[in-house]
Amino acid sequence: MSGPTQPFGARLHAAMAARGRVCVGIDPHPGLLAAWGLDDDVAGLERFSRDAVAVLGPLVPALKPQSAFFERHGSRGVAVLARVLADVRETGALAVLDVKRGDIGSTSRAYADAYLDPASDLAGDAVTLSPFLGLGSLAPFVEAARTHAGGLFVLALTSNPEGAEVQHARAADGRSVAAGVLDGLRALNAEDAATARASGRSPDPLGSFGAVVGATASLPAGADVAIGGPLLAPGMGAQGADATDVRRLVGDASPAVLASTSRQVLAAGPDPDALTAACRSALTAAAPLGAG
Ligand SMILES: O=c1ccn([C@@H]2O[C@H](COP(=O)(O)O)[C@@H](O)[C@H]2O)c(=O)[nH]1
């Protein structure tokens, strides 16, 4: 299967300009299946996810299927995830697969094949990664993203309250762990920009190496979120944050933000009009982020 030709960052930049700054998470929680009148089984999972994608996909720049809610249904749930990723592409939205992978380099290579090579039916346009085996252990994902025009969102500051105990901790060089991740991503985006310039092309307006910066998080001293790539900001809605919180957190980097929300929008379903209205309201709330 052939993949995209434009780098992920350029595709996301264009998609946000056209559709706004909200990514809706496809998180088929058991409670949401029940609220939609569906059973907590593979048939319910498939109905919920595919209906949500059909309504929401044409409205937003990206959808973010959460792998865990598919994996909990076993191999048949993973098959539904593959179907959902294909559906997302058909709507014109980008697929950000939330799997938070990361392992020793040789194993990361296999995960990168699974989640970024378009030959795999589990490949997304971008994938979420955990850098806590060391950012360098993610090198195979970087290589795969460059080869397949994919994107990465690496956890820097997560939205859960426990995250700060690791992410704000100081490494031997005095930087916080989060700052080290952000600096590493900035260097990757700068490398791509330099490669483009060296070959006579203009650098893309947004790099393909992004960070997860939770909307509920706080920034450790010295951490700089201006990385030249996108900032995926989960934690909007059900976790209590809003666009003002994101703005306060990222400052001038706000045009790079892709705000992410799942339950807040999905809870409005299954009625397509109500789902559409909830999605439009999230897009309106996030619109000021684009103003810089
Ligand atoms: O720091 C992070 C990283 C990822 N997530 C994921 O985003 C969604 C949030 O769902 P809501 O219903 O909008 O709370 C979920 O899939 C998380 O695993 C995050 O919340 N925080």
The ligand as an SDF file (V2000), in Angstrom:
LIG
                    3D

 21 22  0  0  0  0  0  0  0  0999 V2000
   -1.2290   12.9080   28.5970 O   0  0  0  0  0  0  0  0  0  0  0  0
   -2.1180   12.2500   28.0510 C   0  0  0  0  0  0  0  0  0  0  0  0
   -1.8820   11.4580   26.9510 C   0  0  0  0  0  0  0  0  0  0  0  0
   -2.9370   10.8100   26.3700 C   0  0  0  0  0  0  0  0  0  0  0  0
   -4.1920   10.9020   26.8570 N   0  0  0  0  0  0  0  0  0  0  0  0
   -5.2690   10.1680   26.1630 C   0  0  0  0  0  0  0  0  0  0  0  0
   -6.2030   11.1030   25.6150 O   0  0  0  0  0  0  0  0  0  0  0  0
   -7.5320   10.6360   25.8150 C   0  0  0  0  0  0  0  0  0  0  0  0
   -8.2590   11.5950   26.7310 C   0  0  0  0  0  0  0  0  0  0  0  0
   -9.6160   11.2590   26.8030 O   0  0  0  0  0  0  0  0  0  0  0  0
  -10.7120   12.2470   27.4870 P   0  0  0  0  0  0  0  0  0  0  0  0
  -11.9680   11.4540   27.4360 O   0  0  0  0  0  0  0  0  0  0  0  0
  -10.7780   13.5010   26.6540 O   0  0  0  0  0  0  0  0  0  0  0  0
  -10.2500   12.5160   28.8760 O   0  0  0  0  0  0  0  0  0  0  0  0
   -7.4260    9.2260   26.3690 C   0  0  0  0  0  0  0  0  0  0  0  0
   -7.3880    8.3140   25.2940 O   0  0  0  0  0  0  0  0  0  0  0  0
   -6.0730    9.2380   27.0630 C   0  0  0  0  0  0  0  0  0  0  0  0
   -5.4690    7.9620   27.1080 O   0  0  0  0  0  0  0  0  0  0  0  0
   -4.4230   11.6900   27.9340 C   0  0  0  0  0  0  0  0  0  0  0  0
   -5.5680   11.8240   28.4290 O   0  0  0  0  0  0  0  0  0  0  0  0
   -3.3860   12.3480   28.5090 N   0  0  0  0  0  0  0  0  0  0  0  0
  1  2  2  0
  2  3  1  0
  2 21  1  0
  3  4  2  0
  4  5  1  0
  5  6  1  0
  5 19  1  0
  6  7  1  0
  6 17  1  0
  7  8  1  0
  8  9  1  0
  8 15  1  0
  9 10  1  0
 10 11  1  0
 11 12  2  0
 11 13  1  0
 11 14  1  0
 15 16  1  0
 15 17  1  0
 17 18  1  0
 19 20  2  0
 19 21  1  0
M  END
$$$$
